[in-house]
Amino acid sequence: MRSMADDAGRDGRRLVAETAGLVVLVFVSAATAAPGRLPLDPAGALLLFVAAVAVVARWRAPTLVLVVTTGCLLIYQIRGYPGLAAALPVLVALYAAVRTGLRRAAGTAIGIILVGGFVGDVGVAATAATAPDVFQRWFLLIGWMVASCVAAELSRQRRIHLQHAEQRAIEAERTREEAARRRADEERLRIARELHDSLTHCISIINVQAGVAIHLSRKHAQPVPEALVTIQKASQEAMRELRATLNVLRAVDNSPGASLDRLDNLIRDLQEAGLAITVTVTGEPRNLPAPVDRAAFRIIQEALTNVVKHAGPATAAVRLHYREHALVIRVDDDGHGNDGEVVAGVGLTGMRERVTALGGSLDVGPGDSCGFGVQATLPWAVAP
């Protein structure tokens, strides 16, 4: 906000300086010009001042400024005041009009100036002998005006070209991001399939073999080795965790992209894997910018995955709070967490990178009494 205010202040000071410079320039031009039919009186000075000051609004009201400066120029020249000082504001007004796309208005103003100025000047002079001189003076003046319009059109076309180039660059970047996201989704699905086909198969065999051994021991009234019981429980727990991890891997990849619209699917998949989750939404929900929406989903996904992997038997609470300028995400669990130690693994590092890229903040750490908490603040204002 402060930066925007500083920029506005600099623009205002520059506009005042430009206007003051133009006022000084027109009066110096009038004072140093050859004498006209009338000396520069207060009425002529007022015409110069109004024309010069009017250009302040050339970007907000280019048509009005063009009308005012054109009228001042015609009156100034027809009355016979010295020099062509009143033409300087017209050149500025024509440039602004063409730059904003008002080429027809600029052409009309030039035609009015040529016809009106020539006819009015000759009529006041009341002699045909002066007609060639008058025409030559106005024709040269029109040449400067046309040059101003040409310069404005070149500047306008260059600006349009730069905008198109920037848009193409943004589109190319978006296409690259989508391609990279698609490749990442495909790789994640491949990893999920490999994990399922290899680890799940091996762990299932271990679990079945341990179960058979326990069954045979009990059938023959033999003591069950503690190691077999431990192997069976560990394999069952490993299968549950692996299933939850596979569900998380597949949760996003079945859709075109990560979004909070798919949060219900993620929660349902994790609940089916055995994790109890509650979701609370406060504030006024709104449509999020795509980077914020994607980052929010990824952060919740990673936080819940960490709960499944590290918290043990636990419940998780997901809170989404829509503030005026940011989205606050809070994921807490009541498991054993990291026993007071925060280990910056790949998941937490990825969260911090996402939040930092959006100009937000991330706080992670053990809860007050037990468990672990993740809080991310994501501002709305995001660069493309």
C-alpha positions as CSV (number, residue, x, y, z in Angstrom):
1,M,0.0,0.0,0.0
2,R,2.8,2.4,0.9
3,S,4.5,1.6,-2.4
4,M,1.4,2.4,-4.4
5,A,1.0,5.7,-2.5
6,D,4.6,6.6,-3.2
7,D,4.2,5.8,-6.9
8,A,1.0,8.0,-7.0
9,G,2.9,10.8,-5.3
10,R,5.8,10.6,-7.8
11,D,3.3,10.6,-10.7
12,G,1.5,13.7,-9.3
13,R,4.8,15.6,-8.8
14,R,6.0,14.7,-12.3
15,L,2.6,15.9,-13.8
16,V,2.8,19.2,-11.9
17,A,6.4,19.7,-13.1
18,E,5.5,18.9,-16.7
19,T,2.6,21.4,-16.6
20,A,4.7,24.1,-15.0
21,G,7.3,23.6,-17.7
22,L,4.8,23.8,-20.5
23,V,3.3,27.0,-19.0
24,V,6.8,28.6,-18.9
25,L,7.6,27.4,-22.4
26,V,4.5,28.9,-24.0
27,F,4.9,32.3,-22.3
28,V,8.6,32.4,-23.2
29,S,7.7,31.5,-26.8
30,A,5.1,34.2,-27.0
31,A,7.4,36.8,-25.4
32,T,10.3,36.1,-27.8
33,A,8.1,35.7,-31.0
34,A,7.9,38.3,-33.8
35,P,5.2,41.0,-33.1
36,G,1.7,40.1,-34.2
37,R,-1.3,42.2,-35.1
38,L,-2.0,42.5,-31.4
39,P,0.4,42.6,-28.5
40,L,0.1,39.9,-25.9
41,D,-2.6,41.3,-23.6
42,P,-4.3,39.6,-20.5
43,A,-6.8,37.9,-22.8
44,G,-4.0,36.3,-24.9
45,A,-2.1,35.3,-21.7
46,L,-5.3,33.7,-20.4
47,L,-5.7,31.7,-23.6
48,L,-2.1,30.5,-23.3
49,F,-2.5,29.6,-19.6
50,V,-5.8,27.7,-20.1
51,A,-4.4,25.7,-23.0
52,A,-1.2,24.8,-21.1
53,V,-3.0,23.9,-17.9
54,A,-5.6,21.8,-19.7
55,V,-3.1,19.2,-20.7
56,V,-2.9,18.0,-17.1
57,A,-6.1,15.9,-17.9
58,R,-4.9,14.6,-21.3
59,W,-4.9,11.0,-20.2
60,R,-8.1,11.0,-18.3
61,A,-10.1,13.2,-20.7
62,P,-8.2,13.4,-24.0
63,T,-11.1,14.5,-26.1
64,L,-12.0,17.4,-23.8
65,V,-8.4,18.5,-23.6
66,L,-8.1,18.4,-27.4
67,V,-11.3,20.5,-27.8
68,V,-10.0,23.1,-25.3
69,T,-6.5,23.4,-26.7
70,T,-7.8,23.6,-30.3
71,G,-10.2,26.4,-29.4
72,C,-7.6,28.3,-27.6
73,L,-5.2,28.0,-30.6
74,L,-7.8,29.2,-33.1
75,I,-8.8,32.2,-31.0
76,Y,-5.1,33.0,-30.3
77,Q,-4.1,32.9,-33.9
78,I,-7.2,34.6,-35.4
79,R,-6.9,37.5,-33.0
80,G,-3.3,37.9,-34.2
81,Y,-1.3,37.5,-31.0
82,P,2.5,37.0,-31.5
83,G,4.0,33.6,-32.4
84,L,2.6,30.1,-32.4
85,A,2.9,29.5,-28.6
86,A,-0.7,28.2,-28.4
87,A,0.2,25.4,-30.7
88,L,2.4,23.7,-28.2
89,P,-0.4,22.4,-25.9
90,V,-2.3,21.2,-29.0
91,L,0.7,19.1,-30.0
92,V,0.7,17.5,-26.5
93,A,-3.1,17.0,-26.7
94,L,-2.9,15.4,-30.2
95,Y,-0.2,13.0,-29.0
96,A,-2.3,11.9,-26.0
97,A,-5.4,11.5,-28.1
98,V,-3.7,9.3,-30.7
99,R,-1.8,7.3,-28.0
100,T,-5.2,6.4,-26.4
101,G,-6.6,5.4,-29.8
102,L,-8.6,8.5,-30.6
103,R,-7.2,8.9,-34.1
104,R,-10.4,10.1,-35.7
105,A,-10.8,12.8,-33.1
106,A,-7.2,13.9,-33.7
107,G,-7.7,14.0,-37.5
108,T,-10.9,16.0,-37.0
109,A,-9.1,18.5,-34.8
110,I,-6.3,18.9,-37.4
111,G,-8.8,19.5,-40.2
112,I,-10.7,22.1,-38.1
113,I,-7.4,23.9,-37.2
114,L,-6.3,24.0,-40.9
115,V,-9.6,25.2,-42.3
116,G,-10.8,27.4,-39.4
117,G,-7.4,28.9,-38.8
118,F,-6.7,29.7,-42.5
119,V,-10.2,31.1,-43.2
120,G,-10.3,33.1,-40.0
121,D,-6.8,34.5,-40.4
122,V,-7.4,35.5,-44.0
123,G,-10.8,37.0,-43.1
124,V,-9.3,39.1,-40.3
125,A,-6.4,40.2,-42.6
126,A,-9.0,41.2,-45.2
127,T,-6.5,41.0,-48.1
128,A,-5.9,38.3,-50.6
129,A,-2.2,39.2,-50.8
130,T,-1.6,37.7,-47.4
131,A,-3.4,34.4,-48.2
132,P,-0.3,32.5,-49.4
133,D,1.7,33.5,-46.3
134,V,-1.2,32.6,-44.1
135,F,-1.6,29.2,-45.8
136,Q,2.1,28.6,-45.6
137,R,2.2,29.3,-41.8
138,W,-0.8,27.1,-41.0
139,F,0.3,24.4,-43.4
140,L,3.7,24.2,-41.6
141,L,1.9,24.2,-38.2
142,I,-0.3,21.3,-39.5
143,G,2.9,19.4,-40.4
144,W,4.1,19.6,-36.8
145,M,0.8,18.3,-35.7
146,V,0.8,15.4,-38.1
147,A,4.3,14.6,-36.9
148,S,3.1,14.5,-33.3
149,C,0.3,12.1,-34.3
150,V,2.7,9.9,-36.1
151,A,5.0,9.7,-33.1
152,A,2.0,8.9,-30.9
153,E,0.9,6.1,-33.2
154,L,4.3,4.6,-33.3
155,S,4.4,4.7,-29.5
156,R,1.0,3.1,-29.4
157,Q,1.9,0.3,-31.7
158,R,5.0,-0.4,-29.8
159,R,3.1,-0.6,-26.5
160,I,0.6,-3.0,-28.2
161,H,3.4,-5.1,-29.5
162,L,5.0,-5.2,-26.0
163,Q,1.6,-6.2,-24.4
164,H,1.2,-9.0,-27.0
165,A,4.7,-10.2,-26.4
166,E,4.2,-10.2,-22.6
167,Q,0.9,-12.0,-23.0
168,R,2.6,-14.6,-25.2
169,A,5.3,-15.0,-22.6
170,I,2.7,-15.5,-19.9
171,E,0.8,-18.0,-22.0
172,A,4.0,-19.9,-22.7
173,E,4.9,-20.0,-19.0
174,R,1.4,-21.2,-18.2
175,T,1.7,-23.9,-20.8
176,R,5.1,-25.0,-19.4
177,E,3.6,-25.1,-15.9
178,E,0.7,-27.2,-17.1
179,A,3.0,-29.6,-18.9
180,A,5.3,-29.9,-15.9
181,R,2.3,-30.4,-13.7
182,R,1.0,-33.1,-16.0
183,R,4.3,-34.8,-16.1
184,A,4.5,-34.6,-12.3
185,D,1.0,-36.1,-12.0
186,E,1.9,-38.9,-14.4
187,E,5.1,-39.6,-12.4
188,R,3.2,-39.6,-9.2
189,L,0.7,-42.1,-10.6
190,R,3.6,-44.3,-11.8
191,I,5.1,-44.2,-8.3
192,A,1.8,-45.1,-6.7
193,R,1.4,-48.1,-9.1
194,E,5.0,-49.2,-8.4
195,L,4.5,-48.9,-4.7
196,H,1.3,-50.8,-4.8
197,D,2.6,-53.6,-7.1
198,S,5.9,-54.1,-5.1
199,L,5.6,-53.0,-1.5
200,T,2.0,-54.0,-1.0
201,H,2.7,-57.4,-2.4
202,C,5.7,-58.0,-0.2
203,I,4.1,-56.7,3.0
204,S,1.0,-58.7,2.3
205,I,3.1,-61.9,2.0
206,I,4.9,-61.1,5.2
207,N,1.6,-60.5,7.0
208,V,0.0,-63.7,5.6
209,Q,3.1,-65.8,6.5
210,A,3.2,-64.4,10.0
211,G,-0.5,-65.1,10.4
212,V,-0.1,-68.7,9.2
213,A,2.8,-69.3,11.5
214,I,0.8,-68.0,14.5
215,H,-2.2,-70.1,13.5
216,L,-0.2,-73.3,13.3
217,S,1.5,-72.6,16.6
218,R,-1.9,-72.2,18.3
219,K,-3.3,-75.2,16.5
220,H,-0.6,-77.4,17.8
221,A,-0.8,-75.8,21.3
222,Q,2.7,-74.4,21.0
223,P,3.7,-71.0,22.4
224,V,3.5,-68.2,19.9
225,P,6.8,-66.5,19.5
226,E,6.6,-62.8,20.4
227,A,8.6,-61.9,17.2
228,L,5.8,-63.4,15.0
229,V,3.2,-61.3,16.8
230,T,5.3,-58.2,16.4
231,I,5.9,-59.0,12.7
232,Q,2.2,-59.4,12.1
233,K,1.3,-56.2,13.8
234,A,4.0,-54.2,12.1
235,S,3.1,-55.5,8.7
236,Q,-0.6,-54.6,9.3
237,E,0.4,-51.1,10.4
238,A,2.7,-50.8,7.4
239,M,-0.1,-51.8,5.1
240,R,-2.4,-49.2,6.6
241,E,0.2,-46.5,6.2
242,L,1.1,-47.5,2.7
243,R,-2.6,-47.5,1.7
244,A,-3.1,-44.0,3.2
245,T,0.0,-42.8,1.3
246,L,-1.2,-44.3,-2.0
247,N,-4.6,-42.7,-1.5
248,V,-2.9,-39.3,-1.0
249,L,-0.8,-39.9,-4.1
250,R,-3.8,-40.7,-6.2
251,A,-6.1,-38.1,-4.6
252,V,-5.0,-35.2,-6.8
253,D,-4.0,-37.0,-9.9
254,N,-7.6,-38.1,-10.8
255,S,-8.4,-34.5,-11.6
256,P,-7.0,-31.8,-13.8
257,G,-5.2,-30.0,-10.9
258,A,-5.0,-29.4,-7.1
259,S,-7.8,-27.3,-5.7
260,L,-9.7,-26.8,-2.5
261,D,-12.8,-28.0,-4.5
262,R,-11.3,-31.5,-4.1
263,L,-10.7,-31.2,-0.4
264,D,-13.7,-33.3,0.4
265,N,-12.4,-36.1,-1.7
266,L,-9.0,-35.9,0.0
267,I,-10.6,-36.0,3.4
268,R,-12.9,-38.9,2.5
269,D,-9.9,-40.9,1.2
270,L,-7.9,-40.4,4.4
271,Q,-10.9,-41.2,6.6
272,E,-11.4,-44.4,4.7
273,A,-7.7,-45.1,5.5
274,G,-8.4,-44.8,9.2
275,L,-7.6,-41.1,10.0
276,A,-10.3,-39.2,11.9
277,I,-10.5,-35.6,10.5
278,T,-12.7,-32.6,11.2
279,V,-12.9,-29.6,8.9
280,T,-13.9,-26.1,10.0
281,V,-14.4,-23.1,7.6
282,T,-14.8,-19.6,9.0
283,G,-15.0,-16.2,7.3
284,E,-16.6,-15.6,3.9
285,P,-15.4,-18.2,1.3
286,R,-14.4,-16.8,-2.1
287,N,-12.9,-17.8,-5.4
288,L,-9.1,-18.0,-4.8
289,P,-6.4,-17.1,-7.3
290,A,-5.2,-20.4,-8.9
291,P,-1.7,-20.3,-7.2
292,V,-3.3,-19.7,-3.8
293,D,-5.9,-22.4,-4.4
294,R,-3.3,-24.9,-5.5
295,A,-0.9,-24.1,-2.7
296,A,-3.7,-24.4,0.0
297,F,-4.7,-27.8,-1.2
298,R,-1.1,-29.0,-1.3
299,I,-0.3,-27.8,2.2
300,I,-3.4,-29.5,3.7
301,Q,-2.5,-32.6,1.7
302,E,1.1,-32.7,3.0
303,A,0.1,-31.8,6.5
304,L,-2.4,-34.7,6.7
305,T,0.0,-37.1,5.1
306,N,2.5,-36.2,7.9
307,V,-0.2,-37.0,10.4
308,V,-0.8,-40.4,8.9
309,K,3.0,-41.1,8.8
310,H,4.2,-39.7,12.1
311,A,1.4,-39.0,14.5
312,G,0.4,-42.6,15.3
313,P,-3.2,-43.1,16.5
314,A,-4.5,-39.6,16.2
315,T,-7.3,-37.3,15.0
316,A,-6.7,-34.2,12.8
317,A,-8.4,-30.9,12.7
318,V,-8.3,-28.8,9.5
319,R,-9.3,-25.1,9.8
320,L,-9.7,-22.7,7.0
321,H,-10.2,-19.0,7.9
322,Y,-10.9,-16.5,5.1
323,R,-9.6,-13.1,6.2
324,E,-10.0,-9.9,4.3
325,H,-6.7,-10.2,2.5
326,A,-5.5,-13.7,3.2
327,L,-6.4,-17.3,3.7
328,V,-5.2,-18.9,7.0
329,I,-4.8,-22.7,7.0
330,R,-4.4,-24.6,10.3
331,V,-3.9,-28.4,10.6
332,D,-3.5,-29.8,14.1
333,D,-3.4,-33.4,15.4
334,D,-3.3,-34.9,18.8
335,G,-0.8,-37.7,18.2
336,H,2.7,-38.0,19.5
337,G,4.1,-35.7,16.8
338,N,7.9,-35.3,16.7
339,D,8.3,-35.3,20.5
340,G,9.1,-31.6,20.5
341,E,11.6,-31.7,17.7
342,V,10.8,-30.3,14.2
343,V,12.6,-32.2,11.5
344,A,12.7,-30.2,8.2
345,G,12.0,-33.0,5.8
346,V,11.0,-32.9,2.2
347,G,7.3,-32.2,3.1
348,L,7.9,-29.3,5.4
349,T,10.5,-27.8,3.0
350,G,8.0,-28.1,0.1
351,M,5.4,-26.3,2.2
352,R,7.7,-23.5,3.1
353,E,8.7,-23.0,-0.6
354,R,5.1,-22.8,-1.7
355,V,4.2,-20.3,1.0
356,T,7.3,-18.2,0.4
357,A,6.6,-18.1,-3.3
358,L,3.2,-16.5,-2.6
359,G,4.6,-14.0,0.0
360,G,3.0,-15.7,2.9
361,S,4.2,-17.2,6.2
362,L,4.4,-20.7,7.7
363,D,4.6,-21.8,11.3
364,V,5.1,-25.4,12.3
365,G,5.8,-27.1,15.6
366,P,4.5,-29.3,18.4
367,G,1.2,-28.4,20.0
368,D,0.8,-27.0,23.5
369,S,0.2,-30.4,25.2
370,C,0.6,-33.0,22.4
371,G,0.5,-33.5,18.7
372,F,1.8,-31.2,16.0
373,G,0.5,-28.1,14.2
374,V,0.9,-26.4,10.8
375,Q,-0.3,-22.9,10.1
376,A,0.1,-21.2,6.7
377,T,-1.0,-17.7,5.8
378,L,-1.5,-17.1,2.0
379,P,-2.3,-13.6,0.8
380,W,-4.8,-13.0,-2.0
381,A,-2.5,-10.7,-4.0
382,V,-0.4,-13.0,-6.2
383,A,1.7,-12.1,-9.2
384,P,0.9,-14.0,-12.5
